[in-house]
Amino acid sequence: QVQLVESGGGLVQPGESLRLSCAADRSIGFFEVIAWYRQAPGKERELVAKIATSSGSTNYAGSVKGRFAIGRDNAKNTVYLHMNTLKPEVTAVYYCTAVDYWGKGTLVTVSA
């Protein structure tokens, strides 16, 4: 059983930044791709960004391109999601996923 643990969420004001972390219980090289999804209240879960753990190649949802950045630290078995210039509409629970495994999520709330 793979464990993915998200952290770094919280309450921030519009325009601020956050860095989310997804820590795996094994080398992230075990997974071809690790992704961040989010689910806002009353909405379906949607892809935010994903990264190929070997090459570092990334893909982003159009709504976050240019403001969010996904990265990895293979030595720490961790994938990050750097979120800048946050807006209230990004308020959601953010999940990390690899293959069919999901973390429990971390809540990000952007509010004045």
Helices and strands as residue ranges (DSSP letters): E 4-7, E 10-12, E 18-24, G 28-30, E 33-39, E 46-52, E 58-60, E 68-73, G 74-76, E 78-83, G 88-90, E 92-98, E 101-102, E 106-110
